[in-house]
């Protein structure tokens, strides 16, 4: 946590700063080693697909964009892709420890940025 966040958290009595769209973009890109241009692209490489799916999942989970259609359009996809991605990651987080740990670590990084 940088000094400004530390100061604000201490001043506000430990309240966390709200997560922003830019936080999600930055954390997902860093975690998967990709750029936003790659996430918005058409490649079906597995790491890019997972990055896209986690991006949509966290945008939805954190209520940063109002609808699934708007989430999809933010990365040049359609609403069906967003629905599929969010449901897939949500179910995989419930079923598989690896995905649960990955989602938890991304969530922790978002909360403490």
N, CA, C and O atoms as CSV, one atom per row, in Angstrom:
chain,resi,resn,atom,element,x,y,z
A,1,UNK,N,N,0.863,-1.169,0.000
A,1,UNK,CA,C,0.000,0.000,0.000
A,1,UNK,C,C,0.906,1.228,0.000
A,1,UNK,O,O,1.861,1.302,0.774
A,2,UNK,N,N,0.606,2.184,-0.866
A,2,UNK,CA,C,1.455,3.357,-0.905
A,2,UNK,C,C,1.111,4.310,0.244
A,2,UNK,O,O,0.116,4.119,0.944
A,3,UNK,N,N,1.930,5.321,0.426
A,3,UNK,CA,C,1.780,6.225,1.571
A,3,UNK,C,C,0.451,6.970,1.571
A,3,UNK,O,O,-0.155,7.159,2.626
A,4,UNK,N,N,-0.009,7.397,0.390
A,4,UNK,CA,C,-1.283,8.114,0.314
A,4,UNK,C,C,-2.432,7.228,0.769
A,4,UNK,O,O,-3.266,7.658,1.566
A,5,UNK,N,N,-2.486,5.980,0.269
A,5,UNK,CA,C,-3.543,5.070,0.699
A,5,UNK,C,C,-3.454,4.809,2.196
A,5,UNK,O,O,-4.473,4.769,2.885
A,6,UNK,N,N,-2.249,4.634,2.696
A,6,UNK,CA,C,-2.071,4.397,4.124
A,6,UNK,C,C,-2.602,5.582,4.922
A,6,UNK,O,O,-3.324,5.400,5.902
A,7,UNK,N,N,-2.246,6.800,4.505
A,7,UNK,CA,C,-2.701,8.005,5.195
A,7,UNK,C,C,-4.228,8.110,5.173
A,7,UNK,O,O,-4.852,8.391,6.196
A,8,UNK,N,N,-4.819,7.883,4.006
A,8,UNK,CA,C,-6.280,7.976,3.880
A,8,UNK,C,C,-6.952,6.907,4.733
A,8,UNK,O,O,-7.923,7.193,5.433
A,9,UNK,N,N,-6.441,5.677,4.680
A,9,UNK,CA,C,-7.035,4.614,5.483
A,9,UNK,C,C,-6.941,4.917,6.974
A,9,UNK,O,O,-7.892,4.677,7.718
A,10,UNK,N,N,-5.811,5.437,7.411
A,10,UNK,CA,C,-5.655,5.784,8.829
A,10,UNK,C,C,-6.562,6.948,9.200
A,10,UNK,O,O,-7.172,6.940,10.270
A,11,UNK,N,N,-6.659,7.938,8.341
A,11,UNK,CA,C,-7.496,9.109,8.596
A,11,UNK,C,C,-8.972,8.742,8.627
A,11,UNK,O,O,-9.732,9.271,9.438
A,12,UNK,N,N,-9.379,7.829,7.738
A,12,UNK,CA,C,-10.783,7.439,7.658
A,12,UNK,C,C,-11.124,6.300,8.618
A,12,UNK,O,O,-12.206,5.719,8.542
A,13,UNK,N,N,-10.217,5.993,9.498
A,13,UNK,CA,C,-10.491,4.945,10.472
A,13,UNK,C,C,-10.442,3.543,9.895
A,13,UNK,O,O,-11.176,2.663,10.345
A,14,UNK,N,N,-9.598,3.325,8.916
A,14,UNK,CA,C,-9.440,1.993,8.342
A,14,UNK,C,C,-10.385,1.694,7.199
A,14,UNK,O,O,-10.365,0.581,6.673
A,15,UNK,N,N,-11.211,2.643,6.795
A,15,UNK,CA,C,-12.092,2.412,5.655
A,15,UNK,C,C,-11.259,2.254,4.390
A,15,UNK,O,O,-10.297,2.989,4.168
A,16,UNK,N,N,-11.637,1.298,3.578
A,16,UNK,CA,C,-10.913,1.057,2.337
A,16,UNK,C,C,-11.402,2.006,1.258
A,16,UNK,O,O,-12.560,2.424,1.250
A,17,UNK,N,N,-10.496,2.336,0.350
A,17,UNK,CA,C,-10.887,3.131,-0.813
A,17,UNK,C,C,-11.702,2.249,-1.746
A,17,UNK,O,O,-11.426,1.054,-1.854
A,18,UNK,N,N,-12.693,2.807,-2.418
A,18,UNK,CA,C,-13.485,1.988,-3.337
A,18,UNK,C,C,-12.650,1.525,-4.526
A,18,UNK,O,O,-11.763,2.235,-4.999
A,19,UNK,N,N,-12.950,0.338,-4.990
A,19,UNK,CA,C,-12.278,-0.209,-6.163
A,19,UNK,C,C,-12.839,0.484,-7.402
A,19,UNK,O,O,-14.046,0.705,-7.504
A,20,UNK,N,N,-11.962,0.822,-8.337
A,20,UNK,CA,C,-12.373,1.494,-9.565
A,20,UNK,C,C,-12.178,0.571,-10.770
A,20,UNK,O,O,-11.531,-0.472,-10.672
A,21,UNK,N,N,-12.742,0.968,-11.893
A,21,UNK,CA,C,-12.562,0.229,-13.145
A,21,UNK,C,C,-11.081,0.148,-13.496
A,21,UNK,O,O,-10.592,-0.882,-13.958
A,22,UNK,N,N,-10.377,1.256,-13.267
A,22,UNK,CA,C,-8.946,1.294,-13.589
A,22,UNK,C,C,-8.159,0.317,-12.706
A,22,UNK,O,O,-7.189,-0.286,-13.164
A,23,UNK,N,N,-8.573,0.161,-11.446
A,23,UNK,CA,C,-7.923,-0.812,-10.565
A,23,UNK,C,C,-8.069,-2.219,-11.140
A,23,UNK,O,O,-7.100,-2.977,-11.195
A,24,UNK,N,N,-9.282,-2.563,-11.566
A,24,UNK,CA,C,-9.528,-3.890,-12.124
A,24,UNK,C,C,-8.683,-4.093,-13.377
A,24,UNK,O,O,-8.051,-5.139,-13.533
A,25,UNK,N,N,-8.664,-3.114,-14.263
A,25,UNK,CA,C,-7.869,-3.225,-15.488
A,25,UNK,C,C,-6.396,-3.453,-15.158
A,25,UNK,O,O,-5.757,-4.347,-15.712
A,26,UNK,N,N,-5.868,-2.638,-14.254
A,26,UNK,CA,C,-4.455,-2.715,-13.911
A,26,UNK,C,C,-4.098,-4.059,-13.280
A,26,UNK,O,O,-3.101,-4.679,-13.653
A,27,UNK,N,N,-4.905,-4.504,-12.333
A,27,UNK,CA,C,-4.609,-5.749,-11.620
A,27,UNK,C,C,-4.729,-6.956,-12.552
A,27,UNK,O,O,-3.871,-7.838,-12.528
A,28,UNK,N,N,-5.768,-7.005,-13.360
A,28,UNK,CA,C,-5.943,-8.134,-14.282
A,28,UNK,C,C,-4.810,-8.172,-15.302
A,28,UNK,O,O,-4.248,-9.235,-15.567
A,29,UNK,N,N,-4.473,-7.029,-15.871
A,29,UNK,CA,C,-3.377,-6.987,-16.848
A,29,UNK,C,C,-2.064,-7.433,-16.223
A,29,UNK,O,O,-1.314,-8.202,-16.825
A,30,UNK,N,N,-1.785,-6.953,-15.023
A,30,UNK,CA,C,-0.545,-7.331,-14.339
A,30,UNK,C,C,-0.540,-8.818,-14.001
A,30,UNK,O,O,0.458,-9.504,-14.219
A,31,UNK,N,N,-1.646,-9.311,-13.474
A,31,UNK,CA,C,-1.714,-10.710,-13.036
A,31,UNK,C,C,-1.540,-11.685,-14.197
A,31,UNK,O,O,-0.877,-12.712,-14.051
A,32,UNK,N,N,-2.135,-11.368,-15.357
A,32,UNK,CA,C,-2.078,-12.280,-16.494
A,32,UNK,C,C,-0.982,-11.927,-17.491
A,32,UNK,O,O,-0.778,-12.646,-18.469
A,33,UNK,N,N,-0.271,-10.818,-17.250
A,33,UNK,CA,C,0.823,-10.433,-18.135
A,33,UNK,C,C,0.360,-10.042,-19.520
A,33,UNK,O,O,0.988,-10.391,-20.519
A,34,UNK,N,N,-0.760,-9.302,-19.574
A,34,UNK,CA,C,-1.336,-8.888,-20.857
A,34,UNK,C,C,-1.626,-7.389,-20.818
A,34,UNK,O,O,-1.511,-6.743,-19.776
A,35,UNK,N,N,-2.001,-6.856,-21.969
A,35,UNK,CA,C,-2.397,-5.451,-22.041
A,35,UNK,C,C,-3.910,-5.381,-22.257
A,35,UNK,O,O,-4.535,-6.379,-22.613
A,36,UNK,N,N,-4.491,-4.211,-22.042
A,36,UNK,CA,C,-5.918,-4.040,-22.299
A,36,UNK,C,C,-6.220,-4.240,-23.781
A,36,UNK,O,O,-7.289,-4.745,-24.125
A,37,UNK,N,N,-5.303,-3.857,-24.663
A,37,UNK,CA,C,-5.515,-4.064,-26.093
A,37,UNK,C,C,-5.641,-5.556,-26.397
A,37,UNK,O,O,-6.444,-5.949,-27.243
A,38,UNK,N,N,-4.863,-6.378,-25.722
A,38,UNK,CA,C,-4.952,-7.823,-25.924
A,38,UNK,C,C,-6.273,-8.375,-25.373
A,38,UNK,O,O,-6.887,-9.248,-25.988
A,39,UNK,N,N,-6.701,-7.873,-24.231
A,39,UNK,CA,C,-7.974,-8.314,-23.657
A,39,UNK,C,C,-9.124,-7.944,-24.594
A,39,UNK,O,O,-10.067,-8.718,-24.761
A,40,UNK,N,N,-9.045,-6.776,-25.196
A,40,UNK,CA,C,-10.094,-6.314,-26.107
A,40,UNK,C,C,-10.019,-6.980,-27.476
A,40,UNK,O,O,-10.949,-6.869,-28.274
A,41,UNK,N,N,-8.924,-7.663,-27.747
A,41,UNK,CA,C,-8.721,-8.272,-29.059
A,41,UNK,C,C,-9.511,-9.551,-29.256
A,41,UNK,O,O,-10.389,-9.891,-28.463
A,42,UNK,N,N,-9.175,-10.262,-30.346
A,42,UNK,CA,C,-9.917,-11.453,-30.741
A,42,UNK,C,C,-9.163,-12.752,-30.484
A,42,UNK,O,O,-9.686,-13.831,-30.762
A,43,UNK,N,N,-7.949,-12.668,-29.962
A,43,UNK,CA,C,-7.153,-13.862,-29.753
A,43,UNK,C,C,-7.857,-14.825,-28.795
A,43,UNK,O,O,-8.520,-14.410,-27.844
A,44,UNK,N,N,-7.694,-16.114,-29.072
A,44,UNK,CA,C,-8.281,-17.137,-28.204
A,44,UNK,C,C,-7.215,-17.882,-27.408
A,44,UNK,O,O,-7.455,-18.986,-26.918
A,45,UNK,N,N,-6.044,-17.277,-27.282
A,45,UNK,CA,C,-5.011,-17.889,-26.447
A,45,UNK,C,C,-5.548,-17.988,-25.029
A,45,UNK,O,O,-6.230,-17.086,-24.544
A,46,UNK,N,N,-5.234,-19.092,-24.376
A,46,UNK,CA,C,-5.840,-19.388,-23.078
A,46,UNK,C,C,-5.630,-18.289,-22.046
A,46,UNK,O,O,-6.565,-17.930,-21.331
A,47,UNK,N,N,-4.407,-17.743,-21.954
A,47,UNK,CA,C,-4.179,-16.709,-20.939
A,47,UNK,C,C,-4.997,-15.450,-21.224
A,47,UNK,O,O,-5.418,-14.766,-20.290
A,48,UNK,N,N,-5.227,-15.136,-22.499
A,48,UNK,CA,C,-6.048,-13.973,-22.847
A,48,UNK,C,C,-7.526,-14.234,-22.576
A,48,UNK,O,O,-8.250,-13.339,-22.138
A,49,UNK,N,N,-7.970,-15.454,-22.837
A,49,UNK,CA,C,-9.364,-15.807,-22.551
A,49,UNK,C,C,-9.618,-15.706,-21.049
A,49,UNK,O,O,-10.623,-15.135,-20.625
A,50,UNK,N,N,-8.711,-16.259,-20.243
A,50,UNK,CA,C,-8.877,-16.171,-18.784
A,50,UNK,C,C,-8.820,-14.715,-18.303
A,50,UNK,O,O,-9.586,-14.315,-17.426
A,51,UNK,N,N,-7.922,-13.942,-18.875
A,51,UNK,CA,C,-7.839,-12.527,-18.491
A,51,UNK,C,C,-9.159,-11.819,-18.790
A,51,UNK,O,O,-9.659,-11.065,-17.955
A,52,UNK,N,N,-9.728,-12.056,-19.976
A,52,UNK,CA,C,-11.025,-11.465,-20.337
A,52,UNK,C,C,-12.115,-11.900,-19.371
A,52,UNK,O,O,-12.903,-11.084,-18.893
A,53,UNK,N,N,-12.149,-13.198,-19.091
A,53,UNK,CA,C,-13.203,-13.723,-18.233
A,53,UNK,C,C,-13.088,-13.177,-16.806
A,53,UNK,O,O,-14.095,-12.808,-16.202
A,54,UNK,N,N,-11.890,-13.127,-16.278
A,54,UNK,CA,C,-11.706,-12.571,-14.930
A,54,UNK,C,C,-11.995,-11.073,-14.914
A,54,UNK,O,O,-12.535,-10.555,-13.936
A,55,UNK,N,N,-11.642,-10.381,-15.981
A,55,UNK,CA,C,-11.955,-8.949,-16.074
A,55,UNK,C,C,-13.464,-8.749,-15.967
A,55,UNK,O,O,-13.928,-7.939,-15.165
A,56,UNK,N,N,-14.229,-9.485,-16.772
A,56,UNK,CA,C,-15.690,-9.338,-16.743
A,56,UNK,C,C,-16.262,-9.770,-15.393
A,56,UNK,O,O,-17.181,-9.140,-14.871
A,57,UNK,N,N,-15.718,-10.835,-14.840
A,57,UNK,CA,C,-16.176,-11.337,-13.535
A,57,UNK,C,C,-16.010,-10.282,-12.448
A,57,UNK,O,O,-16.929,-10.043,-11.666
A,58,UNK,N,N,-14.838,-9.649,-12.399
A,58,UNK,CA,C,-14.597,-8.653,-11.345
A,58,UNK,C,C,-15.323,-7.337,-11.613
A,58,UNK,O,O,-15.712,-6.656,-10.665
A,59,UNK,N,N,-15.514,-6.967,-12.862
A,59,UNK,CA,C,-16.316,-5.769,-13.148
A,59,UNK,C,C,-17.742,-5.987,-12.651
A,59,UNK,O,O,-18.366,-5.072,-12.113
A,60,UNK,N,N,-18.248,-7.194,-12.832
A,60,UNK,CA,C,-19.606,-7.526,-12.379
A,60,UNK,C,C,-19.651,-7.662,-10.853
A,60,UNK,O,O,-20.531,-7.109,-10.194
A,61,UNK,N,N,-18.694,-8.402,-10.312
A,61,UNK,CA,C,-18.679,-8.665,-8.869
A,61,UNK,C,C,-18.543,-7.376,-8.056
A,61,UNK,O,O,-19.144,-7.245,-6.990
A,62,UNK,N,N,-17.764,-6.440,-8.555
A,62,UNK,CA,C,-17.531,-5.180,-7.845
A,62,UNK,C,C,-18.555,-4.104,-8.215
A,62,UNK,O,O,-18.461,-2.969,-7.747
A,63,UNK,N,N,-19.536,-4.461,-9.055
A,63,UNK,CA,C,-20.587,-3.518,-9.478
A,63,UNK,C,C,-20.025,-2.234,-10.069
A,63,UNK,O,O,-20.508,-1.141,-9.775
A,64,UNK,N,N,-19.003,-2.373,-10.903
A,64,UNK,CA,C,-18.359,-1.201,-11.487
A,64,UNK,C,C,-19.024,-0.757,-12.782
A,64,UNK,O,O,-18.939,0.411,-13.161
A,65,UNK,N,N,-19.680,-1.683,-13.453
A,65,UNK,CA,C,-20.440,-1.357,-14.653
A,65,UNK,C,C,-21.835,-1.930,-14.445
A,65,UNK,O,O,-21.989,-3.045,-13.948
A,66,UNK,N,N,-22.827,-1.176,-14.820
A,66,UNK,CA,C,-24.220,-1.475,-14.483
A,66,UNK,C,C,-24.748,-2.798,-15.042
A,66,UNK,O,O,-25.354,-3.575,-14.303
A,67,UNK,N,N,-24.534,-3.064,-16.315
A,67,UNK,CA,C,-25.123,-4.264,-16.923
A,67,UNK,C,C,-24.046,-5.143,-17.558
A,67,UNK,O,O,-22.927,-4.702,-17.822
A,68,UNK,N,N,-24.422,-6.395,-17.791
A,68,UNK,CA,C,-23.506,-7.318,-18.457
A,68,UNK,C,C,-23.244,-6.878,-19.896
A,68,UNK,O,O,-22.152,-7.083,-20.427
A,69,UNK,N,N,-24.235,-6.283,-20.509
A,69,UNK,CA,C,-24.046,-5.766,-21.867
A,69,UNK,C,C,-22.980,-4.678,-21.866
A,69,UNK,O,O,-22.108,-4.670,-22.735
A,70,UNK,N,N,-23.037,-3.767,-20.913
A,70,UNK,CA,C,-22.038,-2.687,-20.833
A,70,UNK,C,C,-20.655,-3.245,-20.502
A,70,UNK,O,O,-19.647,-2.742,-20.999
A,71,UNK,N,N,-20.603,-4.279,-19.668
A,71,UNK,CA,C,-19.313,-4.919,-19.361
A,71,UNK,C,C,-18.712,-5.465,-20.652
A,71,UNK,O,O,-17.544,-5.219,-20.953
A,72,UNK,N,N,-19.510,-6.204,-21.407
A,72,UNK,CA,C,-19.027,-6.791,-22.662
A,72,UNK,C,C,-18.600,-5.716,-23.651
A,72,UNK,O,O,-17.546,-5.829,-24.277
A,73,UNK,N,N,-19.408,-4.683,-23.795
A,73,UNK,CA,C,-19.089,-3.623,-24.746
A,73,UNK,C,C,-17.822,-2.867,-24.356
A,73,UNK,O,O,-17.153,-2.301,-25.221
A,74,UNK,N,N,-17.486,-2.851,-23.073
A,74,UNK,CA,C,-16.276,-2.149,-22.635
A,74,UNK,C,C,-15.007,-2.800,-23.186
A,74,UNK,O,O,-13.948,-2.173,-23.224
A,75,UNK,N,N,-15.121,-4.074,-23.617
A,75,UNK,CA,C,-13.969,-4.751,-24.219
A,75,UNK,C,C,-14.324,-5.320,-25.596
A,75,UNK,O,O,-13.744,-6.314,-26.035
A,76,UNK,N,N,-15.266,-4.691,-26.259
A,76,UNK,CA,C,-15.631,-5.040,-27.638
A,76,UNK,C,C,-16.147,-6.473,-27.799
A,76,UNK,O,O,-15.830,-7.142,-28.783
A,77,UNK,N,N,-16.930,-6.936,-26.845
A,77,UNK,CA,C,-17.556,-8.262,-26.917
A,77,UNK,C,C,-19.065,-8.074,-26.827
A,77,UNK,O,O,-19.547,-6.958,-26.635
A,78,UNK,N,N,-19.815,-9.176,-26.967
A,78,UNK,CA,C,-21.270,-9.062,-26.850
A,78,UNK,C,C,-21.740,-9.572,-25.487
A,78,UNK,O,O,-20.974,-10.174,-24.735
A,79,UNK,N,N,-23.009,-9.320,-25.189
A,79,UNK,CA,C,-23.518,-9.638,-23.861
A,79,UNK,C,C,-23.486,-11.135,-23.561
A,79,UNK,O,O,-23.334,-11.522,-22.402
A,80,UNK,N,N,-23.623,-11.972,-24.566
A,80,UNK,CA,C,-23.571,-13.415,-24.352
A,80,UNK,C,C,-22.199,-13.837,-23.833
A,80,UNK,O,O,-22.093,-14.729,-22.992
A,81,UNK,N,N,-21.161,-13.198,-24.334
A,81,UNK,CA,C,-19.804,-13.485,-23.864
A,81,UNK,C,C,-19.671,-13.118,-22.392
A,81,UNK,O,O,-19.069,-13.862,-21.619
A,82,UNK,N,N,-20.226,-11.982,-22.002
A,82,UNK,CA,C,-20.156,-11.557,-20.602
A,82,UNK,C,C,-20.931,-12.523,-19.710
A,82,UNK,O,O,-20.441,-12.928,-18.656
A,83,UNK,N,N,-22.116,-12.885,-20.125
A,83,UNK,CA,C,-22.927,-13.814,-19.321
A,83,UNK,C,C,-22.186,-15.138,-19.144
A,83,UNK,O,O,-22.085,-15.650,-18.029
A,84,UNK,N,N,-21.673,-15.684,-20.231
A,84,UNK,CA,C,-20.936,-16.941,-20.182
A,84,UNK,C,C,-19.710,-16.819,-19.281
A,84,UNK,O,O,-19.478,-17.674,-18.427
A,85,UNK,N,N,-18.930,-15.762,-19.469
A,85,UNK,CA,C,-17.689,-15.585,-18.717
A,85,UNK,C,C,-17.941,-15.446,-17.223
A,85,UNK,O,O,-17.275,-16.091,-16.413
A,86,UNK,N,N,-18.892,-14.612,-16.861
A,86,UNK,CA,C,-19.190,-14.385,-15.443
A,86,UNK,C,C,-19.686,-15.673,-14.795
A,86,UNK,O,O,-19.246,-16.029,-13.702
A,87,UNK,N,N,-20.601,-16.373,-15.466
A,87,UNK,CA,C,-21.116,-17.631,-14.914
A,87,UNK,C,C,-20.033,-18.694,-14.820
A,87,UNK,O,O,-19.974,-19.441,-13.844
A,88,UNK,N,N,-19.182,-18.762,-15.829
A,88,UNK,CA,C,-18.109,-19.766,-15.841
A,88,UNK,C,C,-17.132,-19.532,-14.695
A,88,UNK,O,O,-16.832,-20.457,-13.940
A,89,UNK,N,N,-16.637,-18.310,-14.559
A,89,UNK,CA,C,-15.666,-18.034,-13.494
A,89,UNK,C,C,-16.321,-18.225,-12.131
A,89,UNK,O,O,-15.699,-18.771,-11.220
A,90,UNK,N,N,-17.560,-17.785,-11.981
A,90,UNK,CA,C,-18.266,-17.954,-10.713
A,90,UNK,C,C,-18.380,-19.433,-10.343
A,90,UNK,O,O,-18.137,-19.801,-9.193
A,91,UNK,N,N,-18.741,-20.274,-11.292
A,91,UNK,CA,C,-18.870,-21.704,-10.989
A,91,UNK,C,C,-17.504,-22.348,-10.759
A,91,UNK,O,O,-17.364,-23.203,-9.885
A,92,UNK,N,N,-16.507,-21.950,-11.524
A,92,UNK,CA,C,-15.176,-22.518,-11.335
A,92,UNK,C,C,-14.565,-22.103,-10.008
A,92,UNK,O,O,-13.839,-22.883,-9.391
A,93,UNK,N,N,-14.846,-20.892,-9.562
A,93,UNK,CA,C,-14.351,-20.439,-8.250
A,93,UNK,C,C,-14.958,-21.303,-7.146
A,93,UNK,O,O,-14.305,-21.589,-6.142
A,94,UNK,N,N,-16.204,-21.714,-7.339
A,94,UNK,CA,C,-16.867,-22.569,-6.345
A,94,UNK,C,C,-16.357,-24.008,-6.394
A,94,UNK,O,O,-16.325,-24.689,-5.369
A,95,UNK,N,N,-15.957,-24.473,-7.582
A,95,UNK,CA,C,-15.582,-25.877,-7.756
A,95,UNK,C,C,-14.098,-26.174,-7.588
A,95,UNK,O,O,-13.734,-27.226,-7.063
A,96,UNK,N,N,-13.237,-25.260,-8.029
A,96,UNK,CA,C,-11.807,-25.570,-8.112
A,96,UNK,C,C,-10.981,-24.671,-7.198
A,96,UNK,O,O,-11.110,-23.447,-7.224
A,97,UNK,N,N,-10.141,-25.294,-6.397
A,97,UNK,CA,C,-9.297,-24.549,-5.460
A,97,UNK,C,C,-8.373,-23.564,-6.166
A,97,UNK,O,O,-8.179,-22.447,-5.685
A,98,UNK,N,N,-7.797,-23.966,-7.308
A,98,UNK,CA,C,-6.876,-23.078,-8.023
A,98,UNK,C,C,-7.567,-21.778,-8.423
A,98,UNK,O,O,-7.014,-20.693,-8.243
A,99,UNK,N,N,-8.767,-21.892,-8.961
A,99,UNK,CA,C,-9.505,-20.698,-9.365
A,99,UNK,C,C,-9.953,-19.889,-8.151
A,99,UNK,O,O,-9.951,-18.659,-8.190
A,100,UNK,N,N,-10.337,-20.575,-7.072
A,100,UNK,CA,C,-10.739,-19.888,-5.852
A,100,UNK,C,C,-9.569,-19.070,-5.294
A,100,UNK,O,O,-9.747,-17.916,-4.904
A,101,UNK,N,N,-8.396,-19.658,-5.258
A,101,UNK,CA,C,-7.214,-18.949,-4.750
A,101,UNK,C,C,-6.829,-17.786,-5.660
A,101,UNK,O,O,-6.465,-16.712,-5.180
A,102,UNK,N,N,-6.909,-17.998,-6.961
A,102,UNK,CA,C,-6.592,-16.925,-7.905
A,102,UNK,C,C,-7.570,-15.765,-7.733
A,102,UNK,O,O,-7.154,-14.609,-7.651
A,103,UNK,N,N,-8.868,-16.068,-7.679
A,103,UNK,CA,C,-9.872,-15.015,-7.507
A,103,UNK,C,C,-9.682,-14.301,-6.174
A,103,UNK,O,O,-9.825,-13.080,-6.096
A,104,UNK,N,N,-9.363,-15.051,-5.132
A,104,UNK,CA,C,-9.154,-14.446,-3.810
A,104,UNK,C,C,-7.937,-13.531,-3.829
A,104,UNK,O,O,-7.978,-12.443,-3.255
A,105,UNK,N,N,-6.868,-13.948,-4.471
A,105,UNK,CA,C,-5.666,-13.107,-4.490
A,105,UNK,C,C,-5.893,-11.844,-5.330
A,105,UNK,O,O,-5.395,-10.773,-4.984
A,106,UNK,N,N,-6.640,-11.966,-6.424
A,106,UNK,CA,C,-6.977,-10.775,-7.223
A,106,UNK,C,C,-7.861,-9.848,-6.404
A,106,UNK,O,O,-7.647,-8.636,-6.384
A,107,UNK,N,N,-8.854,-10.419,-5.728
A,107,UNK,CA,C,-9.755,-9.618,-4.897
A,107,UNK,C,C,-8.977,-8.903,-3.788
A,107,UNK,O,O,-9.210,-7.724,-3.525
A,108,UNK,N,N,-8.062,-9.611,-3.146
A,108,UNK,CA,C,-7.238,-8.992,-2.095
A,108,UNK,C,C,-6.402,-7.858,-2.660
A,108,UNK,O,O,-6.283,-6.802,-2.039
A,109,UNK,N,N,-5.824,-8.069,-3.834
A,109,UNK,CA,C,-5.007,-7.027,-4.442
A,109,UNK,C,C,-5.852,-5.807,-4.791
A,109,UNK,O,O,-5.395,-4.672,-4.651
A,110,UNK,N,N,-7.068,-6.036,-5.239
A,110,UNK,CA,C,-7.970,-4.915,-5.545
A,110,UNK,C,C,-8.341,-4.146,-4.285
A,110,UNK,O,O,-8.400,-2.916,-4.304
A,111,UNK,N,N,-8.588,-4.847,-3.210
A,111,UNK,CA,C,-9.031,-4.218,-1.959
A,111,UNK,C,C,-7.927,-3.399,-1.302
A,111,UNK,O,O,-8.209,-2.412,-0.622
A,112,UNK,N,N,-6.670,-3.800,-1.500
A,112,UNK,CA,C,-5.571,-3.133,-0.799
A,112,UNK,C,C,-4.656,-2.358,-1.713
A,112,UNK,O,O,-3.466,-2.220,-1.430
A,113,UNK,N,N,-5.195,-1.847,-2.809
A,113,UNK,CA,C,-4.389,-1.020,-3.715
A,113,UNK,C,C,-4.475,0.426,-3.331
A,113,UNK,O,O,-3.863,1.275,-3.979
